[in-house]
Each structure stands twice: as structure tokens, then as C-alpha cells.
């Protein structure tokens, strides 16, 4: 089925062939536990993600989604991660960032000269990582060519649903939202958090 046919389909995305690869520096579990500086009460309210591939054995991928969170916010985030994003970007059909994942893309230089957005609560810290990026504060998500950047986690959900709609049509995007019982915001500029954080 061509992309044009998918756009008129009412099928769910599970009707389309897709493969998920979780890529990290190594195959070791990746923890979401905050660093001690961000975890003064020593809480253990996190999980680990098990990668399917390391940077040394990346399968062919068309879409790279860079999540945010504590790992993306660490200033010392591995230069190997930044180099991976920089090197793989020209081979991608699409790049999507969620929340502070935009900071990793910015550090890799792939947002230079582009419009982009990120989480409003972490705005100052994250946008400083991309001085050559045109950061858009009033946005749930921003599309610039083949790069989709989204604000916080909920805005990221709306942005990814908009991405699904763009590629596969409103039917599959609505099917995903309904399965999640998610009430979509379909206006990318509908962002009350820019004002909340004085941006």
C-alpha cells in the first residue's frame, strides 16, 4: 500500500508493517533514574529500558525518535550519543524529538537553521544547547522539513499523532488516539505553557 493509499485508510497503524529498534550506546539497560543532583531525596521512582541494538549494529531505520528526560538533560551526555545523531541524520526520512530530546539534536547540530521547540519548563537550559536554532516558544510541536520537534510529554503525544496523520491519514491517527483514550489537540500552536513559564 502506498503512502497516498494509507492517507485514505481507516485502518489502525498495526495494519502497516513496522519495526521498532531501541538503540543505545551499549546493550546494557538504560536507567531513567535521575542523577543525585536532581534526586536530593534519593527516590527510586524510575525504570530501565533494554536496548535492542547498540550504535555498533544499528539496523536500517527511517524514523529516529529522540526522547527527553533526565538522560537528555545531562550536560555530560555522551559525545558518542551526539555523534550518533549527527551521523545518522542524513540517512533518515524523519527525525522526531520529544521534550528535552531536542537538546541532544541541537547539540548534534541537526537543528541549526531550523525552527524547533522543546519543553517549556526546561526552555532556558535546553535552548542554550542550540544557539543556531530558531526556537519557537508558542508551540506544542514544530515541523521543519523532515524534522518534528515537540514540547513536553503530552505535547509529544499530540505531535506524534500529527506525524501519524501526516504519513498515514486521519483514520489511523484517530484509531491510535481512541485506543489510548487520548483527546487530541490538533492545533500545533495551542500551547498554554509558553505563557505559564513567561516565554
C-alpha positions in Angstrom: 0.0 0.0 0.0 1.5 3.4 -0.9 1.6 6.3 1.4 -1.1 8.0 -0.6 -3.4 5.0 -0.1 -2.6 4.9 3.6 -3.8 8.5 3.9 -7.3 7.4 2.9 -7.3 4.3 5.1 -9.3 3.9 8.2 -7.0 1.0 9.3 -5.1 1.2 12.5 -1.3 1.6 12.3 -0.9 -2.1 13.3 -2.2 -2.8 9.7 1.1 -1.4 8.4 4.5 -3.2 8.6 6.7 -1.5 11.2 9.7 -2.5 13.3 10.9 -0.9 16.5 14.6 -0.7 17.4 15.6 0.7 20.8 19.1 2.0 20.2 21.7 2.9 22.8 25.4 3.1 23.3 25.6 -0.4 24.6 23.1 -3.3 25.1 23.2 -2.6 28.9 19.8 -1.5 30.5 19.4 2.3 30.3 18.1 3.7 33.6 15.8 6.7 33.8 16.8 7.3 37.5 17.8 11.0 38.0 21.3 11.9 38.9 21.9 12.6 42.6 21.9 16.4 42.0 18.3 16.1 40.7 17.3 13.5 43.3 18.0 15.0 46.7 15.5 12.7 48.5 17.2 9.6 46.9 13.9 8.4 45.5 13.8 5.3 43.4 10.9 6.0 41.1 12.3 5.0 37.7 12.7 2.1 35.4 15.2 0.7 32.9 14.9 0.3 29.2 16.5 -2.7 27.5 18.1 -1.7 24.1 17.6 -4.0 21.1 20.6 -2.6 19.3 23.9 -0.7 20.1 25.4 2.0 18.0 27.7 -0.6 16.5 24.8 -2.6 15.0 22.1 -0.2 14.0 19.5 -1.7 11.7 18.2 0.3 8.7 15.9 2.9 10.2 13.7 5.6 8.6 12.5 7.5 11.7 14.6 8.3 14.7 12.7 9.4 17.8 14.9 11.1 20.5 13.1 11.1 23.9 13.7 13.7 26.6 14.0 13.2 30.3 16.9 13.1 32.7 19.3 11.4 30.3 18.8 14.1 27.7 19.3 16.8 30.2 22.6 15.7 31.5 25.2 18.2 30.2 27.8 15.4 30.1 25.6 13.2 27.9 28.0 11.1 25.9 29.6 12.6 22.9 29.1 9.2 21.3 25.4 9.8 21.5 25.7 13.2 19.9 28.0 11.8 17.2 25.4 9.0 16.5 22.6 11.5 16.0 24.8 13.7 13.8 26.0 10.8 11.7 22.6 9.0 11.2 20.6 12.2 10.5 21.4 12.4 6.7 20.2 8.7 6.3 16.8 9.3 8.0 13.4 10.1 6.4 12.3 11.8 9.6 13.7 12.9 13.0 11.3 13.4 15.9 12.3 14.8 19.3 10.1 14.8 22.4 10.6 17.2 25.3 14.3 17.9 26.1 15.4 15.4 23.4 15.6 18.5 21.2 18.7 19.4 23.2 20.5 16.3 22.0 19.5 17.1 18.4 20.6 20.7 18.9 24.0 19.6 20.3 24.4 17.4 17.2 23.9 20.4 15.0 20.9 18.9 13.2 18.6 21.8 14.3 21.0 24.5 13.1 19.0 27.0 11.0 15.7 25.2 11.7 12.6 26.1 13.6 12.1 23.9 16.7 10.5 23.7 20.1 11.1 21.9 23.4 9.7 21.6 26.9 8.8 25.0 28.4 9.8 24.2 32.0 13.3 23.3 30.7 13.3 26.0 28.0 16.3 28.1 29.0 18.6 25.2 29.7 17.6 23.3 26.5 17.5 26.2 24.0 21.0 27.2 25.2 22.3 24.0 23.6 21.2 25.2 20.1 22.3 28.8 19.6 21.8 28.4 15.8 18.3 27.1 16.1 15.2 29.3 15.7 13.4 28.2 18.9 9.6 28.7 18.8 8.1 29.1 22.3 4.4 29.2 21.5 4.1 25.6 20.0 3.1 22.1 21.1 5.1 20.9 18.1 7.0 22.3 15.2 7.6 20.8 11.8 10.6 22.0 9.7 11.2 19.8 6.6 11.7 16.2 7.9 12.3 17.3 11.5 9.4 17.2 14.0 10.2 18.7 17.5 7.6 18.6 20.3 7.3 20.2 23.7 6.6 18.2 26.9 5.5 14.6 27.0 1.8 15.3 26.4 2.6 17.7 23.6 4.9 15.0 22.3 1.9 12.6 22.1 -0.1 15.2 20.1 2.9 15.8 17.8 3.5 12.1 17.1 -0.3 11.7 16.4 0.0 14.6 14.0 3.0 12.8 12.4 1.0 9.6 12.1 -1.8 11.6 10.5 0.6 13.2 8.0 2.1 9.9 6.9 -0.9 7.5 7.2 -4.0 9.7 7.3 -6.6 10.8 9.9 -8.1 7.3 10.3 -5.0 5.6 11.7 -4.2 8.6 13.9 -7.7 8.7 15.3 -7.6 4.9 15.9 -4.4 5.3 18.0 -5.8 8.2 19.9 -9.1 6.4 20.6 -7.3 3.2 21.7 -5.3 5.4 24.2 -8.5 7.3 25.1 -6.5 10.4 24.2 -8.3 13.7 23.5 -6.1 15.2 20.7 -5.1 18.8 20.4 -4.7 19.2 16.7 -3.5 22.8 16.7 0.2 22.9 17.0 0.1 26.4 18.4 -2.3 25.6 21.2 0.3 25.9 23.9 -0.7 27.4 27.3 2.7 26.5 28.8 4.7 29.2 27.0 2.7 31.9 28.8 2.8 29.9 32.1 6.6 30.0 32.0 6.8 33.6 30.8 8.2 32.7 27.3 
